[in-house]
Amino acid sequence: MRIRFSLQIVLCAVFAAACDSSTRGSSAPVPTEPATVQASAADGMSVPYTGVDTAGTYFLRAREFRQAGWNFNAFRDAIDELGVDFLVDHHLAVPSGAGSKAANLARFEAEVRSLSEYINATGLQYIWNVEEANFIARKEYEPGKNFYEPEPGTHYVRLPSELIAPLRKDVDMRYVCYDEQEHMIMTRNFLIRLPGRDDTPPSMVETADMTLEQSYAALYEKLSELRAYYDEQGLTPTVEMVWPDLHHLFARAGWTVTPKLMKESWNSIVIPMGLGAAVQYAGRGADLWFNPDLWFTGNYPGHSVAELQSSLWTAHWMGATRVYVENLDYVHLQKTEHNAEKAMKQGLSTERVQGRHHPDADGVFGSLVTYNDGEKYELTAYGQTLSDYACDYRYEHPRPFTWRDARCDVAIVRFPDSCWGQTRTRNFPDTLLGSKISHSSPETEAWFGIWNVLSNGVIPTTGMSFFIRESALQGPRFFSPMASVLVFDHRVGDEHPGFDFRGAKAVFLTGVTVTEATSRELARFVEKGGICIALPGLVDEGLRAKFEAAGKAVYDQRSGKGRWLVTRDFTVPEVREAVKPWLPADDEMRYQFGEHRVIVRGLNKEQVQVEVDGQVVAAPERILTRKIVWKDRTLSEVEGS
């Protein structure tokens, strides 16, 4: 068994000695000579809790097993070698098919007893992931009733108290994970088809005929009610987020937000989104976790081993409370039917042919782990990377700060309308916040230009996801340059009177609306010397009239010690010049936590080194000189950086 706590560790001497990082070529910089210190167990503060998402196919679908993984030694031993503290579990399912509600509950309680034997023997923490509702239209826990329709016309999970009780009692479960719930809100459960409906059902509340402001209010009310419900049960709801929006909506309702790293995300966008949301709504119970996810536009694993390493190091130094990798042992096949017996009955080939994947995963029938049978397993290169981080790196590098200390050079203030570039894709509906009458507009899309400016032109102006072609042609990639930036929502002034925008020198004001309280805070910010760059619809009438009358791309007005720049296009030269002092070098993602400066330095698209206060605290052993290209939805490797 690998020891996870109370051991002698080495801490890279961030504050003790200088490090010569001047040689960056084919070999990587060497971290500073370590100093020996005494570590403690993971606490979510100096040392993050580390976990794994158990989504997989081997034990649940193979005919000879058909049980949850924790019943088999191979699963148990693999989890032990990974060195994680907690599971985000997909094996446990809402019970159905037993003929009665009582019989289904009895079956579930028996499954939880089996789980509890494993959890209590290992000391692992357990979190139930209820993503199943994102793909399954109907399940009858109580015969004749759709479990996934807790209120008429909706489609989502609301766990009843009788299912929560055994999990609280037997495995001390404290969190329930809503996987990609914001995805289901903004797309109206686009994968769910139900009899008697021509369209797909809404998620937590019906917003079909609502304005953006009305939709936001209805969703906030529902999320708050659900948070209060779970609080009564001793649980906190968490949300995994695949799109770069709605973090603030969930955080305001007291949910834990978990941005996905890698996946189809620009990491340099989702990190300041998550940090800003958690900082703004910490007083309401918000927390920040990160979930490095190996999927990429239908490729799995769709990211490199180096990207996973970069994700773990970066999440660590962003001060996250928890970090967990998705997923454990999923096998990605060309044929979606994983069960050989079932495939044969359907006339499909039973030969296992690997589906689309990253070149690093050639021949990998699994994820972090591959199984040979119920007794034997192997860690893949991905699994070894997580194990190295979980068992060693995080203890060797306790952090002197957390996400709560985040500050910035530039801030973005924006109403969370769920627009990320849907109109540039084929697969996702343009139903902002689930509304059929609220669609993308120049105002909702204006912030694409902000990210383009702050990334030195790397992130396209067409949108913020690798599902958009202009981004996909660059990916997958972990690194892109980014200024030190935090994102706050339209009501940050209501939440924090006298707000200093966490040290920002420039603030972008964008989106469709802003509260009066936030407008007042922005006016004070400018009077004290700040720069506010704003859409014309969000400034006061007098300033807006001057902008319209000037007939120019940008209207620049002094106010006190600061300036207002009013524009409809954040990419114009005048805006770039105004924020030039805070733009990063092309190999930097910049962050600030209290007095500590963190630089995530790109060595190439996949690999980074991390520097804290000028000292290297993480660097790869070898720098890669290759290029991964995306063509015809497939990833391939070519030589040359």
C-alpha positions in Angstrom: 0.0 0.0 0.0 1.3 3.4 -0.9 1.5 5.8 2.1 -0.6 8.9 1.5 0.1 11.0 4.6 2.2 11.7 7.6 5.5 11.0 5.8 8.8 12.9 5.3 8.5 14.9 2.1 10.6 17.3 0.2 9.4 20.8 -0.6 10.8 22.6 -3.5 12.4 25.7 -1.9 10.2 28.3 -3.3 11.1 30.9 -0.8 14.6 29.6 0.2 17.0 29.6 -2.8 17.4 30.9 -6.3 16.9 28.6 -9.2 18.7 28.9 -12.5 16.0 28.4 -15.2 17.9 30.1 -18.0 18.4 26.9 -20.0 15.2 26.0 -21.8 16.0 23.9 -24.8 15.7 20.2 -25.5 16.2 19.5 -21.8 13.9 20.9 -19.1 14.8 23.2 -16.3 15.7 21.6 -13.0 13.7 22.6 -9.9 15.5 24.2 -7.0 17.4 21.9 -4.6 14.6 20.8 -2.1 14.5 21.3 1.6 13.2 18.6 3.9 9.9 19.4 5.8 7.2 17.4 7.5 4.0 16.9 5.6 0.5 16.4 6.9 -2.4 14.6 5.3 -4.3 16.2 2.5 -6.4 19.0 3.9 -7.8 20.8 0.9 -5.7 23.8 1.8 -2.0 23.4 1.6 -2.4 19.9 0.1 -5.4 19.2 -2.2 -7.5 16.1 -1.9 -6.9 14.0 -5.1 -9.4 11.6 -6.6 -10.5 9.7 -9.7 -13.8 9.4 -11.6 -14.6 5.7 -11.7 -16.5 5.8 -15.1 -15.5 2.6 -16.9 -16.8 -0.3 -18.8 -14.9 -3.4 -17.8 -16.5 -4.8 -14.7 -20.0 -3.5 -15.3 -20.4 -4.7 -18.9 -18.3 -7.9 -19.1 -20.5 -10.9 -18.8 -18.3 -12.7 -16.3 -18.5 -9.8 -13.8 -21.5 -7.5 -14.1 -20.8 -5.9 -10.8 -19.3 -2.6 -9.5 -15.6 -2.5 -9.6 -15.0 -2.4 -5.9 -16.0 -6.0 -5.7 -12.8 -7.1 -7.5 -9.2 -7.1 -6.4 -7.9 -5.6 -9.6 -10.0 -2.4 -9.1 -9.1 -2.2 -5.4 -5.4 -2.6 -6.0 -5.4 -0.1 -8.9 -7.1 2.5 -6.7 -4.6 1.9 -4.0 -1.6 2.3 -6.4 -3.1 5.5 -7.8 -2.9 6.9 -4.3 -6.1 8.9 -4.4 -8.2 10.1 -1.5 -11.7 9.9 -3.0 -13.8 8.4 -5.7 -16.3 10.3 -7.9 -18.4 7.2 -8.7 -20.3 6.1 -11.8 -20.8 2.4 -10.7 -23.6 3.0 -8.3 -26.9 3.5 -10.2 -30.4 4.5 -9.3 -32.2 1.2 -8.7 -34.9 0.0 -11.0 -36.5 -3.1 -12.5 -37.1 -5.0 -9.2 -40.9 -4.8 -9.5 -41.6 -2.4 -6.7 -40.2 0.7 -5.0 -39.5 -1.3 -1.8 -37.7 -4.0 -3.7 -35.6 -1.5 -5.6 -34.7 0.3 -2.4 -33.7 -3.1 -0.8 -31.4 -3.8 -3.8 -29.8 -0.4 -3.5 -29.2 -0.7 0.3 -27.5 -4.1 -0.4 -25.3 -2.4 -3.0 -24.4 0.4 -0.6 -23.5 -2.2 2.1 -21.1 -3.8 -0.4 -19.6 -0.4 -1.2 -19.3 0.5 2.5 -17.2 -2.5 3.3 -14.7 -1.2 0.7 -14.9 2.4 1.7 -14.6 1.8 5.4 -11.6 -0.6 4.9 -9.7 1.9 2.8 -10.6 5.2 4.3 -11.5 6.6 0.9 -14.1 9.4 0.6 -17.1 8.7 -1.7 -19.0 11.1 -4.0 -21.9 9.8 -6.2 -21.9 11.1 -9.8 -25.5 11.2 -11.1 -24.6 11.9 -14.8 -26.7 9.0 -15.9 -29.7 11.3 -16.3 -27.8 13.2 -19.1 -28.2 10.1 -21.3 -31.1 8.0 -20.1 -34.6 9.2 -20.8 -36.5 7.1 -18.3 -35.9 5.0 -15.2 -38.6 3.7 -12.9 -37.4 3.6 -9.3 -41.1 3.6 -8.4 -43.0 1.6 -11.0 -45.0 3.9 -13.4 -43.0 7.0 -12.5 -40.0 8.5 -14.3 -37.3 9.0 -11.7 -35.7 11.7 -13.9 -38.9 13.8 -13.9 -39.0 15.1 -10.3 -41.3 18.0 -11.4 -43.7 17.8 -14.3 -41.9 18.4 -17.6 -38.4 18.6 -16.3 -35.5 16.1 -16.6 -32.8 15.9 -13.9 -31.9 14.1 -10.7 -33.3 14.9 -7.3 -32.2 12.2 -5.0 -34.9 11.2 -2.5 -34.0 11.0 1.2 -34.3 7.2 1.3 -31.5 6.8 -1.2 -29.3 9.4 0.5 -29.7 8.0 4.0 -27.7 4.7 3.6 -25.0 6.6 1.8 -24.7 9.1 4.6 -24.8 6.4 7.2 -22.7 3.7 5.7 -20.1 5.6 3.6 -20.3 9.1 5.1 -21.0 10.6 1.7 -20.9 14.4 1.8 -21.2 15.4 -1.8 -23.3 14.6 -4.8 -21.9 15.4 -8.3 -24.0 16.8 -11.1 -21.8 16.1 -14.1 -22.1 18.7 -16.9 -25.4 20.0 -15.5 -24.8 23.4 -17.1 -24.6 21.5 -20.4 -28.0 20.1 -19.9 -29.4 23.5 -18.9 -28.2 25.4 -21.9 -28.9 22.6 -24.5 -32.3 21.6 -23.0 -31.1 18.0 -22.4 -30.4 17.7 -26.1 -29.7 14.0 -25.9 -33.0 13.1 -24.3 -36.0 12.0 -26.3 -39.3 11.2 -24.6 -42.5 9.8 -26.0 -45.2 12.4 -26.7 -42.7 15.3 -27.0 -41.5 16.8 -30.3 -38.7 18.6 -28.5 -36.3 17.7 -25.7 -37.2 18.5 -22.1 -35.7 21.3 -20.1 -33.4 20.5 -17.2 -34.2 21.9 -13.8 -36.8 24.4 -14.7 -38.7 25.4 -17.9 -37.2 28.6 -19.4 -38.4 28.1 -23.0 -40.3 31.4 -23.3 -38.2 33.5 -20.9 -35.8 36.4 -21.5 -32.2 35.9 -20.3 -32.9 37.8 -17.1 -36.0 35.8 -16.4 -34.2 32.5 -17.1 -31.3 33.5 -14.9 -33.7 34.3 -12.0 -35.7 31.0 -12.4 -32.5 28.9 -12.6 -31.0 30.7 -9.5 -34.1 30.0 -7.6 -34.1 26.3 -8.5 -30.4 25.8 -7.8 -30.8 27.6 -4.4 -33.7 25.4 -3.5 -31.9 22.3 -4.5 -28.8 23.4 -2.5 -31.0 23.9 0.6 -32.7 20.5 0.1 -29.3 18.7 0.0 -28.0 20.8 2.9 -30.9 19.3 5.0 -29.6 15.9 4.0 -26.0 16.6 5.0 -24.8 16.9 1.4 -23.3 19.6 -0.8 -24.0 19.5 -4.6 -21.1 20.0 -6.9 -21.2 20.6 -10.7 -18.7 19.6 -13.3 -18.6 22.2 -16.0 -17.6 21.5 -19.6 -18.5 24.9 -21.0 -16.8 28.2 -20.1 -19.9 29.8 -18.5 -22.5 29.6 -15.7 -19.9 29.1 -13.0 -21.2 32.2 -11.2 -24.8 31.1 -11.4 -24.0 27.8 -9.6 -21.6 29.5 -7.2 -24.1 32.1 -6.2 -26.5 29.3 -5.2 -23.8 27.8 -2.9 -22.7 24.9 -5.2 -19.1 23.8 -5.5 -17.9 24.5 -9.1 -15.6 22.1 -10.9 -14.3 23.4 -14.2 -13.0 20.7 -16.5 -9.4 21.1 -17.7 -8.4 19.7 -21.0 -11.6 18.2 -22.5 -12.7 20.7 -25.2 -11.8 23.7 -23.0 -9.3 26.5 -23.3 -7.7 26.0 -19.9 -6.7 29.7 -19.8 -10.4 30.6 -19.9 -12.0 28.2 -17.5 -9.4 28.7 -14.8 -10.2 32.5 -14.3 -13.9 31.7 -14.7 -13.7 29.2 -11.8 -11.5 31.4 -9.6 -13.6 34.5 -10.1 -16.9 32.7 -9.3 -15.5 31.0 -6.2 -14.0 34.2 -4.9 -17.1 36.2 -5.5 -19.4 33.8 -3.9 -17.2 32.2 -1.2 -19.5 33.8 1.4 -22.4 31.7 0.1 -20.5 28.5 0.4 -18.9 28.2 -3.0 -15.8 26.1 -3.4 -13.5 25.4 -6.3 -12.3 22.0 -7.5 -10.8 21.0 -10.9 -11.4 18.0 -13.1 -8.8 17.1 -15.7 -10.9 15.2 -18.3 -9.3 13.1 -21.0 -12.1 13.4 -23.6 -11.6 15.5 -26.7 -14.2 15.9 -29.4 -15.0 12.2 -29.5 -11.4 11.0 -29.1 -10.6 9.1 -25.9 -8.1 9.4 -24.4 -8.0 12.6 -26.5 -5.2 14.3 -24.7 -1.5 13.5 -24.2 0.1 12.2 -21.0 2.0 15.5 -20.9 -1.2 17.4 -21.0 -2.5 15.4 -18.0 0.7 16.2 -16.1 0.4 19.9 -17.0 -3.2 19.9 -15.8 -2.4 18.3 -12.4 0.4 20.7 -11.7 -1.6 23.7 -12.8 -4.7 22.7 -10.8 -2.5 22.2 -7.8 -1.0 25.7 -8.0 -4.4 27.3 -8.6 -5.2 26.5 -4.9 -8.0 24.1 -5.7 -9.6 22.2 -2.8 -9.9 19.0 -4.8 -8.5 17.7 -8.1 -9.7 14.5 -9.8 -9.1 12.9 -13.1 -11.8 11.5 -15.5 -11.8 8.7 -15.9 -10.5 5.4 -14.4 -10.9 2.6 -17.0 -13.3 3.6 -19.8 -12.6 1.6 -23.0 -13.2 3.6 -26.1 -14.2 1.3 -29.0 -15.2 2.0 -32.6 -18.4 0.0 -31.9 -20.3 1.5 -29.0 -21.5 -1.9 -27.8 -19.0 -3.0 -25.2 -20.8 -6.2 -24.2 -19.7 -9.1 -26.5 -22.8 -11.2 -25.9 -25.1 -8.3 -26.7 -23.1 -7.3 -29.7 -23.4 -10.9 -31.1 -27.2 -10.8 -30.7 -27.3 -7.5 -32.6 -25.2 -8.9 -35.4 -22.3 -6.6 -34.6 -18.6 -7.6 -34.6 -17.3 -8.8 -31.2 -13.8 -7.8 -32.1 -12.5 -4.9 -30.0 -11.3 -2.1 -32.3 -10.0 1.0 -30.6 -11.9 4.2 -31.3 -10.5 7.6 -32.1 -7.8 8.6 -29.6 -4.6 10.6 -29.0 -1.4 9.0 -30.3 -0.2 8.6 -26.8 -3.1 6.1 -26.2 -2.3 3.8 -29.1 -3.2 0.3 -28.0 -4.6 1.5 -24.7 -7.9 -0.4 -24.0 -8.6 1.7 -20.9 -7.7 5.0 -19.4 -5.7 5.3 -16.3 -6.0 1.6 -15.8 -6.3 -1.5 -18.0 -7.6 -4.8 -16.6 -6.6 -8.3 -17.6 -9.2 -10.0 -15.4 -10.7 -9.5 -11.9 -7.3 -10.0 -10.3 -4.8 -8.3 -12.5 -4.4 -4.7 -13.7 -1.8 -2.3 -15.2 -1.5 1.4 -14.8 -1.2 3.1 -18.1 1.2 6.0 -18.7 -1.8 8.2 -17.8 -2.4 6.3 -14.6 1.3 6.5 -13.6 1.2 10.3 -14.1 -1.8 10.6 -11.7 -0.1 8.2 -9.2 3.1 10.3 -9.3 1.2 13.4 -8.5 -1.2 11.9 -5.9 1.5 9.9 -4.0 4.4 12.3 -4.2 4.2 15.7 -5.9 1.3 17.2 -3.9 2.9 16.3 -0.6 6.3 17.5 -1.8 4.8 20.9 -2.7 2.4 22.2 -0.1 0.9 25.5 -1.1 1.2 28.8 0.9 -2.2 30.0 -0.5 -5.5 28.7 -1.8 -8.0 29.9 -4.5 -9.4 32.3 -1.9 -6.3 34.5 -2.2 -6.7 35.0 -6.0 -6.0 38.5 -7.4 -5.6 39.9 -10.9 -4.3 42.6 -13.2 -7.4 42.5 -15.4 -11.0 41.7 -14.5 -14.0 40.8 -16.6 -17.6 41.7 -15.4 -20.3 39.9 -17.3 -23.9 38.6 -17.0 -23.7 34.7 -17.3 -25.9 34.1 -20.3 -24.3 30.7 -21.4 -23.0 32.0 -24.7 -19.7 30.3 -25.7 -20.0 30.1 -29.5 -22.9 27.8 -30.1 -23.7 29.3 -33.5 -20.4 28.2 -34.9 -21.1 24.5 -34.3 -23.4 21.9 -35.8 -24.2 19.9 -32.7 -25.4 22.3 -30.1 -28.6 24.4 -30.0 -28.4 28.1 -29.6 -30.9 28.2 -26.6 -29.2 30.4 -24.1 -30.0 29.4 -20.5 -32.4 26.9 -22.1 -34.6 29.6 -23.6 -36.1 29.1 -27.0 -36.4 32.9 -27.5 -33.0 33.9 -26.2 -30.2 33.5 -28.7 -26.7 34.5 -29.3 -26.2 38.2 -30.2 -23.3 40.7 -30.6 -23.6 41.5 -27.0 -23.5 37.9 -25.7 -20.6 37.1 -28.1 -18.6 40.3 -27.5 -16.4 38.7 -24.8 -14.8 36.4 -27.4 -12.8 39.4 -28.4 -11.6 40.0 -24.8 -10.1 36.5 -24.6 -8.5 37.0 -28.0 -6.8 40.2 -26.7 -5.8 38.7 -23.3 -4.3 35.6 -25.0 -2.2 37.7 -27.4 -4.4 36.6 -30.3 -4.2 32.9 -29.8 -7.8 32.2 -28.8 -10.0 32.8 -31.8 -12.7 35.5 -31.9 -15.2 33.0 -33.1 -15.8 31.3 -29.7 -14.4 29.6 -26.7 -14.5 25.8 -27.2 -12.6 23.3 -29.3 -15.9 22.2 -30.8 -15.5 25.3 -32.9 -13.4 24.6 -35.9 -10.9 27.4 -35.6 -10.0 26.2 -32.1 -10.1 22.5 -33.0 -7.5 23.0 -35.7 -5.1 24.2 -32.9 -5.9 21.3 -30.5 -5.8 19.6 -28.4 -3.4 21.8 -26.4 -3.0 22.5 -22.8 -1.2 25.9 -23.0 -2.2 29.2 -24.3 -0.9 32.6 -23.1 -3.2 34.5 -20.7 -3.0 37.7 -18.7 -3.6 37.6 -14.9 -7.4 37.8 -15.1 -10.5 37.0 -13.0 -14.1 36.9 -14.2 -16.9 38.3 -12.0 -20.6 38.4 -12.8 -22.9 41.4 -13.3 -23.8 41.6 -9.6 -20.4 41.7 -8.0 -21.1 45.1 -6.6 -24.3 43.8 -4.9 -22.3 41.0 -3.3 -19.2 43.1 -2.4 -19.8 46.8 -1.7 -16.6 48.7 -2.0 -15.1 45.9 -4.1 -11.5 46.5 -5.4 -11.9 44.0 -8.2 -9.2 42.0 -6.6 -6.4 44.4 -7.6 -7.4 44.8 -11.2 -6.0 47.8 -13.1 -8.4 47.4 -16.0 -11.9 46.0 -16.1 -13.9 44.8 -19.1 -17.6 45.3 -18.8 -19.5 43.2 -21.2 -22.7 41.2 -21.8 -26.4 42.1 -21.7 -26.9 43.7 -18.3 -25.3 45.0 -15.2 -26.8 45.9 -11.8 -26.8 49.5 -10.5 -24.6 48.5 -7.5 -22.0 47.1 -9.8 -22.1 50.2 -12.1 -21.5 52.3 -9.0 -18.5 50.2 -8.0 -17.1 50.5 -11.5 -17.6 54.3 -11.5 -15.6 54.5 -8.2 -13.0 52.2 -9.7 -12.5 54.6 -12.6 -12.4 57.7 -10.4 -9.6 56.1 -8.4 -7.5 55.5 -11.5 -8.8 52.3 -13.1 -9.6 51.7 -16.8 -13.0 50.4 -17.7 -13.6 49.1 -21.2 -17.3 48.7 -21.8 -20.0 47.9 -24.3 -22.1 51.0 -25.0 -25.3 49.4 -23.7 -23.8 49.0 -20.2 -22.6 52.6 -19.5 -24.7 55.5 -18.4 -26.9 57.4 -20.9 -24.6 60.4 -21.2 -21.5 58.4 -22.0 -23.4 56.2 -24.4 -24.7 59.3 -26.2 -21.2 60.7 -26.6 -20.0 57.4 -28.0 -22.8 57.3 -30.6 -22.3 60.9 -31.5 -18.5 60.5 -32.0 -19.0 57.9 -34.7 -15.7 56.1 -33.8 -14.8 52.6 -32.9 -13.8 53.7 -29.4 -14.8 56.7 -27.3 -12.2 57.5 -24.7 -13.3 59.7 -21.7 -11.3 60.7 -18.7 -13.1 60.5 -15.3 -11.2 61.4 -12.2 -7.9 59.6 -12.3 -9.1 57.0 -14.7 -10.6 56.4 -18.1 -13.7 54.9 -19.8 -13.3 53.3 -23.2 -16.6 52.6 -24.8 -16.6 50.2 -27.8 -18.6 47.5 -29.5 -15.4 45.7 -30.5 -12.8 44.7 -27.8 -10.2 43.7 -30.4 -9.6 47.2 -31.8 -6.0 48.6 -31.5 -7.0 51.3 -29.0 -8.2 48.6 -26.6 -5.1 46.4 -27.1 -3.0 49.4 -26.4 -4.9 50.3 -23.2 -4.3 46.9 -21.7 -0.8 46.4 -23.1 1.0 46.8 -19.7 -0.8 43.7 -18.4 -0.6 41.4 -21.4 1.5 38.3 -20.9 4.6 37.1 -22.7 3.7 34.5 -25.3 4.9 31.7 -23.0 3.0 32.8 -19.9 -0.2 32.1 -18.1 -0.2 34.6 -15.2 -1.8 34.3 -11.8 -1.6 36.1 -8.5 -2.5 34.7 -5.1 -2.0 37.2 -2.3 1.6 38.3 -2.6 2.6 35.2 -4.6 3.0 35.3 -8.3 2.4 32.1 -10.3 3.6 31.7 -13.9 2.5 28.6 -15.8 5.1 28.8 -18.6 4.4 27.1 -21.9 7.3 24.9 -23.1 5.1 23.8 -26.1 1.4 23.3 -26.5 1.4 20.2 -24.2 4.0 20.9 -21.6 4.5 23.6 -19.0 6.8 24.4 -16.1 5.3 26.2 -13.1 7.1 29.0 -11.3 6.1 30.5 -8.0 7.7 33.8 -7.0 10.3 33.2 -9.7 11.3 29.7 -8.6 10.6 26.6 -10.7 8.3 24.2 -8.7 7.4 21.8 -11.6 9.0 21.0 -14.9 9.0 17.9 -17.2 12.0 15.7 -17.4 12.1 15.9 -21.2 10.7 18.5 -23.6 8.7 17.1 -26.5 9.4 18.1 -30.1 6.3 17.0 -31.9 3.1 18.3 -33.2 -0.4 16.8 -32.8 -2.8 17.7 -35.5 -6.6 17.4 -35.7 -8.0 16.4 -39.1 -11.2 14.7 -40.1 -12.1 14.5 -36.3 -8.9 12.4 -35.8 -5.7 13.1 -33.9 -2.3 12.3 -35.4 1.3 13.1 -34.7 3.8 14.8 -36.9 7.4 15.6 -36.2 8.4 19.1 -35.3 7.2 21.6 -32.6 
